[in-house]
Each structure stands twice: as C-alpha cells, then as structure tokens.
Amino acid sequence: LVKPQTEKLLDTLKKVRELFPFTVTFNGAVIEAEKFADAFAVETPAGKAYWRETNAYESIRIEAAWEYRRIYSESFRKALRDAANEHSQATLARALYERGALRWFINPECGARPKLPDRSDLIAGESLQAAARMIVNTLTDQALAQFKAITAHWPDRLPTRNHSHNNGVWSEVPTALRVLSAAAVQCLGWRECIADDMTTGRAWDEDGIRVEYDDHLTVYDKNALVTDDVWLAETLNNLFDAREIAQRSLAVLTKDNKSRPALEAAFKALAPFNGVACFDEHAEGTPVVKITGLRVKHAPKEEYKSPDPFIALAERITFNGLELPFLLGDTGNEDKSVLIIAGSAEDAVRLLKSDDLGGRLLWHCVMAQEHRSSLWDADWAVHNDEVDEAQVLKDLVLEVTENFGDKKTLKARQTHAQLSDVLTRIQDASLRIPSKCKSGDAAVNQSLRRARKEIALAQKLTRKAMTRVAKNRATR
C-alpha cells in the first residue's frame, strides 16, 4: 500500500474498531478503540444512547449503529429534531440536539431498521420517530435532573454581563455540560433577558462602512418583567446595565477620588433601574409605556421626503411607576425618530453628553443612520472602519437645539461647532509642516518656524473663542 492509502485505511480501522469487541492489528500494531467521551449515557427500550458536547469541527454529529456498522442517517436526525421541538422542555431538548454529538446503538426490538441493500440510512416511520422520542425524553430528563441539583442554591438573578463560565455560580457547571447551561436555567424558571450592549458599537469595512454591536447583554432572572415590546426591553436592560457599571465603578473608587461625586450622582439617578426585562412577542398584560407632552419635529413635506430627526422630546416617559429618562425606538424605521428623551432640549443635551448613557444613545442613532442611508452621507465616518463619535455628538446636539431649543443657544452652538472645525483643520495643517527642513536651508527653516508660530497662535485664538462662546452660553 502507498502511504496515503495506508493512512486512510488506518483512520477507517480506528473508527470501525470503536464499535467492534475484538482486537485489531495493523502493520503489527494493535489498534486501540477510540472512545466516545460521553457526558450522558442512557438506556432506553430503543437501545443505548450516548451524548457529549460537540466539537465545532465535527461535520457528522448524529450517528446510529446497527450490527457494528455506523449509519449517518438523515431520517434519524430529522426524527430527533422533531422530537426536540415537540418536547415540553423544548429549549433544553433543542440544545441537546443542536449543541451535542449523539451515538445510538439500535435495539432491534424497537422496530427501527436500516434501508437495504446498502444500509446508508434508516427507514423513516413511526418506529424511528418513537425511538427518537424515547432518546430525547430520557436525555432531557437526565440533563434537567442534573442541572436542578447544580442550581439548587443559585440566586434568583444570575451574574450579569454575558454568562461567562468563570463568573460566579456558572463555574459550578461541569465543563462537559456548559453548552447546555443557558437552556437549562430557562427550563428551571430563570428568564433570559437579552439586549444589545450599546457600549460595544464598532465599524468595519465591507464594500463601505458597516456597523454593529460587538456584544450583547444577557441576564437570567426569575423575577424579570416579561414584555412584548422589544424596544422597551432594550431600554430597561441598558438602563440596568449602566446602573451595574456605575455600581461596580463606585466599589473600586476611593472616597477622595475626584470623579467619585459625579459617579455617585449618576448612580443615584440610575438606582431605580434595578430590574431587567425579557422580550416575548406573545406576552400579554404588560404595563404600557405612557408618554406625555410628546414633541416631534417632522421633516418638511417634499416630493422626496427626508426622514424625521433622530430625536424627539417628551415632558414625561413613565412605565410601571418608573420615570424613564429616554425610550429607544426602532432603528430600522427609516422615517420616524428613533429616540425619545424626557425633558427639555438642554436636558437632552446633558444626557447625550453624559458618560453613563450618552455613548449608548449616540450609537443607537448611528445604527439608525446606517438604515437610513449611510454614515458617509452624515459625515459620521472618518475611515472605512471608524465612526467619528465626536461628530455624531456635535450633530445630535445641534439637531436637538435647532428643533427644540432657543435661537440664541443654537447660534452659539453653531459658532462653537464652526470654530471646532477650524481648530481641527489647523491641527491637521500643523502636522503636515516639518519641524525642520532636511536641506538645511536657513531661509526655508525660518519660514517654517514662522508658519508653525502662526498656526500655534491661530490654535490659541480659536480655543479662546470657543471658551468664550461656551461661557456666554452657560451664563444666559
């Protein structure tokens, strides 16, 4: 045998040897059996079944064995999938099917049979479906019983910020079962609360700039509010996450830290938002969000209608006894405002500039802009893989002030924005001027020094003008 054929035959023998009870030698070497490292081994009237966490690189996960022959059966896979979907604990049953590898040694008495003559599949029918139900039911019951024992002392709310298995009680789950953790706790009464982590916005280049959130927030809570409003859930969960971050930051700051007072004030404002929400499109009886004094600036009616501004204001936004500082809207709606902020125009500006929530709201508008047209159209992209957050903030502040603020404040902010643009251009120009001419020409070097001096003076005067505008606006 040539070497490639020998290696292929050896691999085949190793796989076959796993199912046969006798010794196999190849080129004088004993072929050891490859073991199916199962997490669950169950005995059913349909035969023995073994389950383990799947390897991401495995192309074949489901197999049956008939008279020591492997059968990669599409009919068996379909029967298992149907049995998982029909199970009373479908979340866990589906996780077992989707996230695991399964080997079934068929008991001929169950009625399941391979197709003849090549035995490449099993015969679809009631016998196979009944066998699949037995296997799924037994595996699900065993997994649920094991997780029930593991989670007996777990709190009503599990550690937040992605259920890392190095985080708190999650680490108690055996490695072989961790792919089932999220599904199992939902079957045991914890509600899964998911929201985009709006602090992780990022951009990348794919025939133009594209944006997405790099992560999501996941909290499992037995007492979570269930709502059929996905954007209410996003709002409440992001407020909860901001509260958690502020609380953790306070825990590590010393009492004399200069940033502590501002952080304490932020945490005080976020303190009421200590609950999370679970989105369920079939939920009923959810309390309704009440918006009073809504102010929306509609786009002018033209032949080609442009979308409404990103932000609308309201006097109050209340939900279930809570005063919400804002309410997120559908970023996929290309015509309407995507963010309602409670309060005046200046309240909205302060919120947009805040450290705890401002960045989340900016990225919410960035996502909406991508749906509307592109970030380039709004001058919100600096490179194909970068969003200019400073420009986004500047534009949103001007939008709110123009639509809902007074004219003097708008003029001051427009002037401040223009001066800021001038300063940016001056700084860019200064970077292009070398500090010294390589030729050593004294006259050229003298001209360069004068130019750099003039640019430095222009920067100084522009900064002073910006400070003056800001002070005048603050004293009015």
Secondary structure, 3 states (H helix, E strand, C coil): CCHHHHHHHHHHHHHHHCCCCCCCEECCEECCCCCCCCCEEEEECCEEEEEEECCCCCCCCEEEEECCEEECCHHHHHHHHHHHHHCCCHHHHHHHHHCEEEEEEECHHHCCCECCCCCCCECCCHHHHHHHHHHHHHHHHHHHHHHHHHCCCCCCECCCCCCCCCCHHHHHCCHHHHHHHHHHHHHCCCEEEEEECCCCEEEEECCCEEEEECCEEEEEECCCEEECCHHHHHHHHHHHHHHHHHHHHHHHCCCCCCCHHHHHHHHHHHCCCCCCEEECCCCCCCCCCEEECCECCCCCCCCCCCCCCCEEEECEEEECCEECCEEECCCCCCCCCCEEEECCHHHHHHHHHCCCCHHHHHHHHHHHHHHHCCCCCCCCEEECCEECHHHHHHHHHHHHHHHHCCHHHHHHHHHHHHHHHHHHHHHHHHHHCCCCCCCCCHHHHHHHHHHHHHHHHHHHHHHHHHHHHHHHHHHC
